């Protein structure tokens, strides 16, 4: 068996790419000697792996409050508020969730993306998982790839839905606007299941379950079936005030400047114990208030 293949079996907690990096860096010794990954072993050799953590994140730690729902030695579950960018990028090099995580747990500087294995948009609120060890990071990435992570979102959409369903439509970059995504034939597979939670005259609260995790997936899919998210500045279309709208609801709708989307439930297999764990997070105040006003408005109009 080749050395790199053997390492993948002997050290399954580490990704193949990381093991290859360590082989090239001379961190793997076979009977005290450095070997190349493609070299073959006979069996019975002693393998020594120097898996000491390396700093891979260069961003600064910043004292930013975190709403932590769960934490242990290998896993962190955070409730991200709307408006907080997850990862530093052009226009947002600091003040992000990554900066906050590095302040809370400095050892995350040794993990790719500070342990973050999936993102939610800046203006989406809710639950997000963070790995605290390289083994946990590898486990969560594998679970995402195998589609065993359970993710449910609450979304308030424009229009009166009659029933739930599934949107199975590939997503790729918009052909003209590169900052947007769109349903397109040559895109990557994207599947969103949705069911009704609460219906109003001209809006519907739905619960979406992601089978895949494409960028802006729920926002793109709901707009594709003509039920765009309330407040979505990219896919929501031109703002139109609904008819029979009381002053309180009108003000709330006019001032709701983000997509009405919340990561409400997250379930996964714990990287260390293998037990299934699940967390739920109630709606943030702005979405909860908007839904309350929608209900009150209908009572006023009755």
C-alpha positions in Angstrom: 0.0 0.0 0.0 1.2 3.5 -0.7 2.2 5.6 2.2 -0.5 8.3 1.6 -3.2 5.5 1.4 -1.9 3.9 4.5 -2.0 7.2 6.5 -5.6 7.8 5.5 -6.6 4.4 7.1 -4.4 4.7 10.1 -5.3 8.3 10.9 -8.9 8.7 9.7 -9.5 11.8 11.9 -7.4 13.9 9.5 -8.3 14.8 5.9 -6.3 13.3 3.0 -5.2 16.8 1.9 -3.8 17.6 5.4 -2.0 14.3 5.5 -0.4 15.0 2.1 0.7 18.4 3.4 2.4 16.8 6.4 4.1 14.2 4.2 5.6 16.9 2.0 6.7 18.9 5.1 8.6 15.9 6.4 6.3 15.4 9.4 5.7 11.7 8.6 8.5 9.3 9.4 8.6 5.7 8.4 11.0 3.7 10.6 12.7 7.1 11.3 13.0 8.1 7.6 11.1 10.6 5.4 9.3 9.1 2.5 7.2 10.3 -0.4 3.5 9.8 -0.4 3.5 7.5 -3.4 6.2 5.2 -2.0 4.9 1.8 -1.0 5.1 0.1 2.4 5.8 -3.6 3.0 3.9 -3.9 6.3 5.2 -3.9 9.8 6.9 -0.4 9.6 6.6 2.1 12.4 4.9 5.3 11.4 5.4 8.5 13.3 3.2 11.5 12.6 4.0 15.0 13.9 0.5 16.5 13.9 1.3 19.6 15.9 -1.2 22.4 15.1 0.0 25.1 12.8 -1.4 28.7 12.6 -3.4 29.0 9.4 -5.5 32.0 10.2 -3.9 35.5 10.1 -6.9 37.6 11.2 -7.0 39.5 14.4 -8.9 38.5 17.5 -11.6 41.1 18.4 -13.8 41.3 21.5 -17.2 40.9 19.9 -20.1 39.3 21.9 -21.0 35.8 21.0 -24.3 34.1 21.7 -23.0 30.5 22.4 -25.7 27.8 22.6 -23.4 24.9 23.2 -19.7 24.3 23.7 -17.3 21.5 24.6 -13.7 20.6 23.8 -14.4 19.8 20.1 -17.6 21.7 19.1 -19.1 25.2 19.3 -22.7 26.1 18.3 -23.3 29.8 17.9 -26.5 31.8 17.3 -25.4 34.4 14.8 -27.3 37.7 14.8 -28.4 39.3 11.5 -25.9 41.9 10.3 -22.8 40.0 11.4 -20.5 38.9 8.6 -19.2 35.3 9.1 -15.8 35.5 7.4 -13.5 38.4 6.6 -13.6 39.5 2.9 -13.4 42.6 0.7 -15.3 45.3 2.5 -15.4 43.5 5.8 -11.9 42.7 6.9 -12.7 42.8 10.6 -15.7 42.9 12.9 -16.7 39.4 11.7 -17.7 36.2 13.4 -14.2 34.8 12.7 -12.6 37.7 14.6 -15.0 37.1 17.5 -14.2 33.3 17.5 -10.5 33.9 17.6 -10.9 36.1 20.7 -13.1 33.5 22.4 -10.9 30.4 21.5 -7.4 31.5 20.2 -6.6 27.9 19.2 -9.0 28.2 16.3 -6.2 30.0 14.4 -4.8 26.6 13.7 -8.0 25.5 11.8 -9.1 26.3 8.3 -11.6 29.3 8.4 -11.2 29.3 12.2 -13.2 26.0 12.4 -16.2 27.3 10.4 -17.4 24.6 8.0 -20.6 26.2 6.7 -21.7 29.8 6.4 -25.0 31.8 6.6 -25.4 35.1 4.9 -24.6 38.4 6.7 -28.3 39.3 7.1 -29.5 35.8 7.9 -29.7 34.9 11.6 -29.5 31.7 13.5 -27.4 28.6 14.3 -24.0 27.9 13.0 -21.5 25.1 13.9 -17.8 25.6 14.5 -15.2 22.8 14.9 -12.6 23.4 17.7 -10.2 20.6 16.7 -8.9 19.3 13.4 -10.5 16.0 13.9 -13.9 17.6 14.6 -13.4 19.8 11.5 -12.8 16.7 9.3 -15.9 15.0 10.8 -18.2 17.9 10.2 -17.0 18.4 6.6 -17.6 14.7 5.9 -21.1 15.0 7.4 -21.8 17.9 5.2 -20.5 16.1 2.1 -22.6 13.0 3.0 -25.7 15.3 3.6 -26.3 14.0 7.1 -26.3 17.4 8.8 -29.9 18.4 9.5 -30.5 22.1 8.8 -33.9 23.8 9.0 -34.7 27.5 8.3 -37.7 29.6 8.9 -38.5 32.0 6.1 -41.2 34.6 5.6 -42.1 34.8 1.9 -44.3 37.0 -0.2 -47.5 35.4 -1.4 -50.1 32.9 -0.2 -48.8 29.4 -0.5 -51.2 26.5 -0.9 -49.0 23.6 0.1 -45.4 22.7 0.8 -43.1 21.0 -1.7 -39.6 20.5 -3.0 -37.5 22.7 -5.3 -35.0 20.6 -7.2 -33.2 23.2 -9.4 -29.5 23.6 -10.0 -27.8 26.8 -8.9 -24.9 28.7 -10.4 -23.6 32.2 -10.9 -26.0 34.7 -12.5 -24.9 35.1 -16.2 -24.9 38.9 -15.9 -24.6 39.9 -12.3 -21.7 38.0 -10.8 -22.7 39.0 -7.2 -25.9 37.0 -7.6 -26.8 33.3 -8.1 -29.5 31.9 -10.3 -31.2 28.7 -11.3 -29.4 27.6 -14.4 -29.2 24.3 -16.3 -25.4 24.0 -15.9 -25.4 24.9 -12.2 -24.7 22.6 -9.2 -27.4 20.3 -7.8 -29.5 22.2 -5.3 -32.5 20.7 -3.4 -34.7 22.6 -0.9 -37.7 21.0 0.9 -40.3 23.3 2.4 -43.5 23.1 4.3 -46.1 25.6 5.6 -45.9 26.9 9.1 -48.4 29.8 9.1 -50.3 31.6 6.3 -51.4 35.2 6.1 -53.4 37.0 3.4 -50.4 37.9 1.3 -47.5 36.2 3.1 -46.5 32.7 4.3 -44.1 31.5 7.0 -42.4 28.4 5.8 -39.9 25.9 7.2 -37.1 24.9 4.7 -34.9 21.9 5.0 -31.7 21.9 3.0 -30.5 18.8 1.3 -27.7 20.7 -0.3 -25.9 23.9 0.7 -25.4 26.2 -2.2 -24.8 29.9 -1.7 -28.1 31.8 -1.3 -30.0 28.5 -2.0 -33.2 29.2 -0.1 -33.4 32.8 -1.4 -32.8 31.8 -5.0 -35.2 28.8 -4.9 -38.0 30.7 -3.4 -37.6 33.6 -5.9 -37.5 31.0 -8.6 -41.0 29.7 -7.7 -42.3 33.2 -7.3 -42.3 33.4 -3.5 -39.4 35.7 -2.8 -38.3 36.3 0.8 -39.7 39.4 2.5 -37.0 42.1 2.7 -34.5 40.3 0.4 -32.6 43.2 -1.3 -31.1 40.9 -4.0 -33.8 38.5 -5.0 -36.9 40.0 -3.5 -37.9 42.4 -6.4 -39.2 45.9 -6.1 -40.9 46.7 -2.7 -44.7 46.9 -2.9 -46.9 47.7 0.0 -49.6 45.1 0.4 -53.3 46.2 0.3 -55.3 46.3 3.5 -52.1 47.0 5.4 -52.5 48.9 8.8 -50.0 51.6 9.8 -48.0 49.4 12.3 -47.5 46.6 9.7 -46.8 49.1 6.9 -44.0 50.7 9.0 -42.6 47.2 9.9 -42.5 46.0 6.3 -41.0 49.3 5.1 -38.2 49.1 7.7 -37.4 45.4 7.3 -34.2 45.7 5.3 -32.9 42.2 5.4 -34.1 38.8 4.0 -36.6 37.3 6.5 -34.5 34.1 7.0 -33.5 32.4 10.2 -31.5 29.2 10.7 -33.8 27.7 13.3 -32.6 24.1 13.8 -29.3 22.3 13.5 -28.6 18.6 14.0 -25.4 16.6 13.6 -23.4 13.6 14.8 -21.1 14.7 17.6 -17.5 14.4 16.3 -16.2 12.8 19.4 -19.1 10.7 20.8 -20.9 9.8 17.6 -24.2 10.7 19.3 -26.9 12.7 17.4 -27.2 16.2 18.8 -29.8 18.8 17.9 -30.3 22.5 18.7 -33.2 24.9 18.1 -33.2 28.7 18.2 -36.3 30.8 18.4 -36.9 33.7 15.9 -35.0 36.9 16.5 -37.0 39.9 17.6 -37.4 41.6 14.2 -38.8 38.5 12.5 -41.0 37.6 15.4 -42.4 41.1 15.6 -43.1 41.2 11.9 -45.0 37.9 12.1 -47.0 39.1 15.1 -48.0 42.3 13.2 -49.1 40.2 10.2 -51.4 38.3 12.5 -52.7 41.3 14.2 -53.3 43.1 10.9 -55.6 40.3 9.7 -57.6 40.4 13.0 -58.0 44.2 12.5 -59.3 43.6 9.0 -61.7 40.8 9.9 
